[in-house]
Amino acid sequence: MGDVYCSDCKRQTEVVFDHSAGDTVCSECGLVLESHSIDETSEWRTFANESGDNDPVRVGGPTNPLLADGGLSTVIAKPNGASGEFLSSSLGRWQNRGSNPDRGLIVAFKTIATMSDRLGLVATIKDRANEIYKKVEDQKSSRGRNQDALLAACLYIACRQEDKPRTVKEICSVANGATKKEIGRAKEYIVKQLGLETGQSVEMGTIHAGDFMRRFCSNLGMNNQAVKAAQESVQKSEEFDIR
């Protein structure tokens, strides 16, 4: 806001700048004093994972510490999915020549993000799955293994470590063709590799029937009274160690 002479009020008045329309409007009478102005200030966004001392005038997404370049590299999309024609073009050859060393990680992280979105998982679980995959990938021992099963297993482990467990069947439903058996094998492999890296067993937490109860009841459309009855049954079965 600032003071500008208004020809309608016949005096200096405070004005308001309407960013959406680019109009400078008198706060007293509403007269548009200047229209379609260009906002030349810097566009910027604030992200939750940023500290207060960051420069607020930059634009774009947050950096990814798991990638060598922070995830700030540019990848040119293939037009209409025509990979052959694109790679033979000068633009395609230029991009291929300077290929991103983190290309495999970027594709893996996107796959994990897609699976997480389809299951409605929070960002912390997705980030944990990314970290698990990065640790396994750094050991260079996963080559030749079923990539889809590995990514699904990373998500399964992340869910358990974040105390939001999902069944292998649920994870399998969003995996790209990996079977429950393949995901199970990949999970055992990842746990073993991470254990070798840290020198201690990987904690994933104990799964209780109650962890799945409310979500399953909601999927079945059960009312609150039925949900409470089911929860009481689970609690009693755990008290008497009924399996």
CYANA upper distance limits for C-alpha pairs under 8 A (distance plus 0.5 A):
  1 MET  CA     14 GLU  CA      6.81
  1 MET  CA     15 VAL  CA      5.97
  1 MET  CA     16 VAL  CA      5.71
  1 MET  CA     17 PHE  CA      7.50
  2 GLY  CA     13 THR  CA      8.47
  2 GLY  CA     14 GLU  CA      5.76
  2 GLY  CA     15 VAL  CA      6.17
  2 GLY  CA     16 VAL  CA      8.01
  3 ASP  CA     12 GLN  CA      6.38
  3 ASP  CA     13 THR  CA      5.75
  3 ASP  CA     14 GLU  CA      5.01
  3 ASP  CA     15 VAL  CA      6.81
  4 VAL  CA     12 GLN  CA      5.71
  4 VAL  CA     13 THR  CA      6.08
  4 VAL  CA     14 GLU  CA      6.82
  4 VAL  CA     15 VAL  CA      7.17
  5 TYR  CA     10 LYS  CA      7.57
  5 TYR  CA     11 ARG  CA      5.88
  5 TYR  CA     12 GLN  CA      4.61
  5 TYR  CA     13 THR  CA      6.57
  6 CYS  CA     10 LYS  CA      6.11
  6 CYS  CA     11 ARG  CA      6.20
  6 CYS  CA     12 GLN  CA      6.55
  6 CYS  CA     13 THR  CA      6.84
  6 CYS  CA     26 CYS  CA      7.44
  6 CYS  CA     31 LEU  CA      8.44
  6 CYS  CA     33 LEU  CA      7.74
  7 SER  CA     11 ARG  CA      7.71
  8 ASP  CA     29 CYS  CA      8.01
  8 ASP  CA     31 LEU  CA      7.76
  9 CYS  CA     13 THR  CA      8.20
  9 CYS  CA     28 GLU  CA      8.15
  9 CYS  CA     29 CYS  CA      7.58
 13 THR  CA     26 CYS  CA      7.25
 13 THR  CA     27 SER  CA      7.67
 13 THR  CA     28 GLU  CA      7.44
 14 GLU  CA     26 CYS  CA      6.79
 14 GLU  CA     27 SER  CA      6.24
 14 GLU  CA     28 GLU  CA      7.89
 15 VAL  CA     24 THR  CA      6.96
 15 VAL  CA     25 VAL  CA      5.87
 15 VAL  CA     26 CYS  CA      4.92
 15 VAL  CA     27 SER  CA      5.57
 16 VAL  CA     24 THR  CA      6.26
 16 VAL  CA     25 VAL  CA      5.70
 16 VAL  CA     26 CYS  CA      6.88
 16 VAL  CA     27 SER  CA      6.66
 17 PHE  CA     22 GLY  CA      7.44
 17 PHE  CA     23 ASP  CA      6.33
 17 PHE  CA     24 THR  CA      5.01
 17 PHE  CA     25 VAL  CA      6.71
 18 ASP  CA     22 GLY  CA      5.96
 18 ASP  CA     23 ASP  CA      5.61
 18 ASP  CA     24 THR  CA      6.71
 18 ASP  CA     25 VAL  CA      7.77
 19 HIS  CA     23 ASP  CA      7.56
 19 HIS  CA     39 ASP  CA      7.84
 21 ALA  CA     35 SER  CA      8.18
 21 ALA  CA     36 HIS  CA      6.86
 22 GLY  CA     35 SER  CA      6.46
 22 GLY  CA     36 HIS  CA      4.96
 22 GLY  CA     37 SER  CA      5.15
 22 GLY  CA     38 ILE  CA      6.85
 22 GLY  CA     39 ASP  CA      7.68
 23 ASP  CA     32 VAL  CA      6.95
 23 ASP  CA     33 LEU  CA      7.99
 23 ASP  CA     34 GLU  CA      6.12
 23 ASP  CA     35 SER  CA      4.75
 23 ASP  CA     36 HIS  CA      6.09
 23 ASP  CA     37 SER  CA      6.71
 24 THR  CA     32 VAL  CA      6.30
 24 THR  CA     33 LEU  CA      6.05
 24 THR  CA     34 GLU  CA      5.51
 24 THR  CA     35 SER  CA      6.80
 24 THR  CA     37 SER  CA      8.37
 25 VAL  CA     30 GLY  CA      6.16
 25 VAL  CA     31 LEU  CA      6.12
 25 VAL  CA     32 VAL  CA      4.98
 25 VAL  CA     33 LEU  CA      6.22
 25 VAL  CA     34 GLU  CA      7.78
 26 CYS  CA     30 GLY  CA      5.33
 26 CYS  CA     31 LEU  CA      5.78
 26 CYS  CA     32 VAL  CA      6.94
 26 CYS  CA     33 LEU  CA      7.30
 42 SER  CA     57 VAL  CA      6.07
 42 SER  CA     58 ARG  CA      8.37
 43 GLU  CA     57 VAL  CA      6.81
 43 GLU  CA     58 ARG  CA      7.88
 43 GLU  CA     59 VAL  CA      7.16
 44 TRP  CA     56 PRO  CA      6.39
 44 TRP  CA     57 VAL  CA      5.60
 44 TRP  CA     58 ARG  CA      6.24
 44 TRP  CA     59 VAL  CA      5.69
 45 ARG  CA     56 PRO  CA      7.45
 45 ARG  CA     57 VAL  CA      8.43
 45 ARG  CA     58 ARG  CA      8.25
 45 ARG  CA     59 VAL  CA      7.01
 45 ARG  CA     60 GLY  CA      8.42
 46 THR  CA     50 GLU  CA      7.79
 46 THR  CA     56 PRO  CA      7.53
 47 PHE  CA     62 PRO  CA      7.51
 50 GLU  CA     54 ASN  CA      7.44
 63 THR  CA     70 GLY  CA      5.41
 63 THR  CA     71 GLY  CA      6.12
 63 THR  CA     72 LEU  CA      7.13
 64 ASN  CA     70 GLY  CA      5.20
 64 ASN  CA     71 GLY  CA      5.74
 65 PRO  CA     70 GLY  CA      5.84
 65 PRO  CA     71 GLY  CA      8.23
 66 LEU  CA     70 GLY  CA      7.52
 66 LEU  CA    131 GLU  CA      7.82
 66 LEU  CA    134 LYS  CA      7.65
 67 LEU  CA     71 GLY  CA      6.18
 67 LEU  CA    102 ASP  CA      6.88
 67 LEU  CA    105 LEU  CA      8.08
 68 ALA  CA    102 ASP  CA      7.44
 69 ASP  CA     73 SER  CA      7.25
 73 SER  CA    100 ASN  CA      8.20
 75 VAL  CA     95 GLN  CA      8.25
 76 ILE  CA     95 GLN  CA      8.02
 78 LYS  CA     82 ALA  CA      6.77
 78 LYS  CA     83 SER  CA      6.71
 78 LYS  CA     86 PHE  CA      6.60
 79 PRO  CA     83 SER  CA      8.40
 79 PRO  CA     86 PHE  CA      7.62
 82 ALA  CA     86 PHE  CA      6.55
 83 SER  CA     87 LEU  CA      6.54
 84 GLY  CA     88 SER  CA      6.87
 85 GLU  CA     89 SER  CA      6.82
 86 PHE  CA     91 LEU  CA      7.90
 86 PHE  CA     92 GLY  CA      5.70
 87 LEU  CA     91 LEU  CA      8.15
 87 LEU  CA     92 GLY  CA      4.77
 87 LEU  CA     93 ARG  CA      6.21
 87 LEU  CA     96 ASN  CA      7.99
 88 SER  CA     92 GLY  CA      6.71
 88 SER  CA     93 ARG  CA      6.88
 89 SER  CA     93 ARG  CA      6.67
 90 SER  CA     94 TRP  CA      6.60
 91 LEU  CA     95 GLN  CA      6.79
 92 GLY  CA     96 ASN  CA      6.55
 93 ARG  CA     97 ARG  CA      6.50
 94 TRP  CA     98 GLY  CA      7.03
 95 GLN  CA     99 SER  CA      6.42
 99 SER  CA    103 ARG  CA      8.08
102 ASP  CA    106 ILE  CA      6.67
103 ARG  CA    107 VAL  CA      6.81
104 GLY  CA    108 ALA  CA      6.70
105 LEU  CA    109 PHE  CA      6.53
105 LEU  CA    134 LYS  CA      8.05
106 ILE  CA    110 LYS  CA      6.70
107 VAL  CA    111 THR  CA      6.77
108 ALA  CA    112 ILE  CA      6.77
108 ALA  CA    151 LEU  CA      7.65
109 PHE  CA    113 ALA  CA      6.59
109 PHE  CA    130 ASN  CA      6.59
110 LYS  CA    114 THR  CA      6.67
111 THR  CA    115 MET  CA      6.82
111 THR  CA    151 LEU  CA      8.14
112 ILE  CA    116 SER  CA      6.57
112 ILE  CA    126 LYS  CA      7.18
112 ILE  CA    129 ALA  CA      7.81
112 ILE  CA    130 ASN  CA      7.78
112 ILE  CA    151 LEU  CA      6.97
112 ILE  CA    152 ALA  CA      7.98
112 ILE  CA    155 LEU  CA      7.57
113 ALA  CA    117 ASP  CA      6.62
113 ALA  CA    126 LYS  CA      6.75
114 THR  CA    118 ARG  CA      6.77
115 MET  CA    119 LEU  CA      6.85
115 MET  CA    152 ALA  CA      8.48
115 MET  CA    174 VAL  CA      6.06
115 MET  CA    175 ALA  CA      7.32
116 SER  CA    120 GLY  CA      6.51
116 SER  CA    121 LEU  CA      5.59
116 SER  CA    122 VAL  CA      8.05
116 SER  CA    125 ILE  CA      8.41
116 SER  CA    126 LYS  CA      6.71
116 SER  CA    155 LEU  CA      8.27
117 ASP  CA    121 LEU  CA      6.63
118 ARG  CA    174 VAL  CA      7.30
119 LEU  CA    174 VAL  CA      8.01
121 LEU  CA    125 ILE  CA      7.08
121 LEU  CA    126 LYS  CA      7.78
122 VAL  CA    126 LYS  CA      7.34
123 ALA  CA    127 ASP  CA      6.59
124 THR  CA    128 ARG  CA      6.62
124 THR  CA    162 GLU  CA      8.35
125 ILE  CA    129 ALA  CA      6.68
125 ILE  CA    155 LEU  CA      7.89
125 ILE  CA    158 ALA  CA      6.13
125 ILE  CA    159 CYS  CA      6.44
125 ILE  CA    162 GLU  CA      6.97
126 LYS  CA    130 ASN  CA      6.78
126 LYS  CA    155 LEU  CA      7.59
126 LYS  CA    158 ALA  CA      8.01
127 ASP  CA    131 GLU  CA      6.80
128 ARG  CA    132 ILE  CA      6.76
128 ARG  CA    155 LEU  CA      8.47
128 ARG  CA    158 ALA  CA      6.01
129 ALA  CA    133 TYR  CA      6.71
129 ALA  CA    151 LEU  CA      8.44
129 ALA  CA    154 CYS  CA      5.56
129 ALA  CA    155 LEU  CA      5.48
129 ALA  CA    157 ILE  CA      7.86
129 ALA  CA    158 ALA  CA      5.60
130 ASN  CA    134 LYS  CA      6.63
130 ASN  CA    154 CYS  CA      8.13
131 GLU  CA    135 LYS  CA      6.79
132 ILE  CA    136 VAL  CA      6.90
132 ILE  CA    154 CYS  CA      6.59
132 ILE  CA    158 ALA  CA      8.17
133 TYR  CA    137 GLU  CA      6.47
133 TYR  CA    150 LEU  CA      8.36
133 TYR  CA    151 LEU  CA      7.48
133 TYR  CA    154 CYS  CA      6.65
134 LYS  CA    138 ASP  CA      6.53
135 LYS  CA    139 GLN  CA      7.33
135 LYS  CA    194 LEU  CA      7.96
136 VAL  CA    140 LYS  CA      7.75
136 VAL  CA    141 SER  CA      8.06
136 VAL  CA    142 SER  CA      7.61
136 VAL  CA    190 ILE  CA      7.33
136 VAL  CA    193 GLN  CA      7.40
136 VAL  CA    194 LEU  CA      7.54
137 GLU  CA    141 SER  CA      7.77
137 GLU  CA    142 SER  CA      7.12
145 ARG  CA    150 LEU  CA      8.19
146 ASN  CA    150 LEU  CA      6.80
146 ASN  CA    178 ALA  CA      8.44
146 ASN  CA    182 GLU  CA      8.28
146 ASN  CA    186 ALA  CA      8.46
147 GLN  CA    151 LEU  CA      6.76
148 ASP  CA    152 ALA  CA      6.69
148 ASP  CA    175 ALA  CA      7.00
148 ASP  CA    176 ASN  CA      6.40
148 ASP  CA    177 GLY  CA      7.81
148 ASP  CA    178 ALA  CA      6.43
149 ALA  CA    153 ALA  CA      6.49
149 ALA  CA    175 ALA  CA      7.82
149 ALA  CA    178 ALA  CA      5.75
149 ALA  CA    179 THR  CA      8.04
149 ALA  CA    182 GLU  CA      6.37
149 ALA  CA    183 ILE  CA      5.20
149 ALA  CA    186 ALA  CA      6.50
150 LEU  CA    154 CYS  CA      6.69
150 LEU  CA    183 ILE  CA      7.28
150 LEU  CA    186 ALA  CA      5.82
150 LEU  CA    187 LYS  CA      7.69
150 LEU  CA    190 ILE  CA      8.31
151 LEU  CA    155 LEU  CA      6.94
152 ALA  CA    156 TYR  CA      6.76
152 ALA  CA    171 ILE  CA      6.85
152 ALA  CA    172 CYS  CA      7.70
152 ALA  CA    175 ALA  CA      6.43
152 ALA  CA    183 ILE  CA      6.97
153 ALA  CA    157 ILE  CA      6.67
153 ALA  CA    183 ILE  CA      5.97
153 ALA  CA    184 GLY  CA      7.68
153 ALA  CA    186 ALA  CA      6.44
153 ALA  CA    187 LYS  CA      5.43
153 ALA  CA    190 ILE  CA      8.32
154 CYS  CA    158 ALA  CA      6.59
154 CYS  CA    187 LYS  CA      7.64
154 CYS  CA    190 ILE  CA      8.19
155 LEU  CA    159 CYS  CA      6.66
155 LEU  CA    171 ILE  CA      8.11
156 TYR  CA    160 ARG  CA      7.05
156 TYR  CA    165 PRO  CA      7.81
156 TYR  CA    166 ARG  CA      7.14
156 TYR  CA    167 THR  CA      8.21
156 TYR  CA    168 VAL  CA      7.50
156 TYR  CA    171 ILE  CA      7.07
156 TYR  CA    187 LYS  CA      8.36
157 ILE  CA    161 GLN  CA      6.67
157 ILE  CA    187 LYS  CA      7.82
157 ILE  CA    204 MET  CA      7.20
158 ALA  CA    162 GLU  CA      6.59
159 CYS  CA    163 ASP  CA      6.77
159 CYS  CA    164 LYS  CA      5.47
159 CYS  CA    165 PRO  CA      5.23
159 CYS  CA    166 ARG  CA      6.92
160 ARG  CA    164 LYS  CA      6.22
160 ARG  CA    165 PRO  CA      4.97
160 ARG  CA    166 ARG  CA      7.87
160 ARG  CA    204 MET  CA      5.91
160 ARG  CA    205 GLY  CA      6.77
160 ARG  CA    207 ILE  CA      8.31
161 GLN  CA    165 PRO  CA      8.39
161 GLN  CA    203 GLU  CA      7.71
161 GLN  CA    204 MET  CA      5.36
161 GLN  CA    205 GLY  CA      6.84
163 ASP  CA    205 GLY  CA      7.79
164 LYS  CA    211 ASP  CA      7.87
165 PRO  CA    207 ILE  CA      7.67
165 PRO  CA    211 ASP  CA      7.45
165 PRO  CA    212 PHE  CA      8.10
166 ARG  CA    170 GLU  CA      6.67
166 ARG  CA    171 ILE  CA      7.26
166 ARG  CA    212 PHE  CA      8.05
167 THR  CA    171 ILE  CA      6.94
168 VAL  CA    172 CYS  CA      6.43
168 VAL  CA    180 LYS  CA      6.74
168 VAL  CA    183 ILE  CA      7.98
168 VAL  CA    184 GLY  CA      8.09
169 LYS  CA    173 SER  CA      6.74
169 LYS  CA    180 LYS  CA      6.94
170 GLU  CA    174 VAL  CA      7.67
171 ILE  CA    175 ALA  CA      6.87
172 CYS  CA    177 GLY  CA      8.33
172 CYS  CA    178 ALA  CA      7.08
172 CYS  CA    179 THR  CA      6.81
172 CYS  CA    180 LYS  CA      6.45
172 CYS  CA    183 ILE  CA      8.00
178 ALA  CA    182 GLU  CA      6.64
178 ALA  CA    183 ILE  CA      7.07
179 THR  CA    183 ILE  CA      6.70
180 LYS  CA    184 GLY  CA      6.53
181 LYS  CA    185 ARG  CA      6.75
182 GLU  CA    186 ALA  CA      6.64
183 ILE  CA    187 LYS  CA      6.54
184 GLY  CA    188 GLU  CA      6.89
185 ARG  CA    189 TYR  CA      6.74
186 ALA  CA    190 ILE  CA      6.63
187 LYS  CA    191 VAL  CA      6.69
188 GLU  CA    192 LYS  CA      6.66
189 TYR  CA    193 GLN  CA      6.67
190 ILE  CA    194 LEU  CA      6.53
191 VAL  CA    195 GLY  CA      6.51
191 VAL  CA    201 SER  CA      8.19
191 VAL  CA    202 VAL  CA      6.59
192 LYS  CA    196 LEU  CA      6.76
192 LYS  CA    201 SER  CA      8.47
193 GLN  CA    197 GLU  CA      6.79
194 LEU  CA    198 THR  CA      6.69
194 LEU  CA    201 SER  CA      8.43
194 LEU  CA    202 VAL  CA      7.35
195 GLY  CA    199 GLY  CA      5.93
195 GLY  CA    200 GLN  CA      5.61
195 GLY  CA    201 SER  CA      5.50
195 GLY  CA    202 VAL  CA      6.33
196 LEU  CA    200 GLN  CA      7.62
207 ILE  CA    211 ASP  CA      7.40
208 HIS  CA    212 PHE  CA      8.20
209 ALA  CA    213 MET  CA      6.87
209 ALA  CA    234 VAL  CA      7.25
210 GLY  CA    214 ARG  CA      7.89
210 GLY  CA    231 GLN  CA      7.29
210 GLY  CA    234 VAL  CA      7.04
210 GLY  CA    235 GLN  CA      8.24
212 PHE  CA    216 PHE  CA      6.58
213 MET  CA    217 CYS  CA      6.52
213 MET  CA    227 VAL  CA      8.49
213 MET  CA    230 ALA  CA      8.17
213 MET  CA    231 GLN  CA      7.45
214 ARG  CA    218 SER  CA      6.55
214 ARG  CA    227 VAL  CA      7.49
215 ARG  CA    219 ASN  CA      6.76
216 PHE  CA    220 LEU  CA      6.81
217 CYS  CA    221 GLY  CA      6.81
217 CYS  CA    222 MET  CA      6.01
217 CYS  CA    227 VAL  CA      6.78
218 SER  CA    222 MET  CA      6.56
222 MET  CA    226 ALA  CA      6.53
222 MET  CA    227 VAL  CA      6.92
223 ASN  CA    227 VAL  CA      6.79
224 ASN  CA    228 LYS  CA      6.64
225 GLN  CA    229 ALA  CA      6.82
226 ALA  CA    230 ALA  CA      6.71
227 VAL  CA    231 GLN  CA      6.66
228 LYS  CA    232 GLU  CA      6.65
229 ALA  CA    233 SER  CA      6.76
230 ALA  CA    234 VAL  CA      6.81
231 GLN  CA    235 GLN  CA      6.66
232 GLU  CA    236 LYS  CA      6.64
233 SER  CA    237 SER  CA      6.65
234 VAL  CA    238 GLU  CA      6.75
235 GLN  CA    239 GLU  CA      6.75
236 LYS  CA    240 PHE  CA      6.79
237 SER  CA    241 ASP  CA      6.31
237 SER  CA    242 ILE  CA      5.37
237 SER  CA    243 ARG  CA      7.89
238 GLU  CA    242 ILE  CA      6.59
238 GLU  CA    243 ARG  CA      8.42
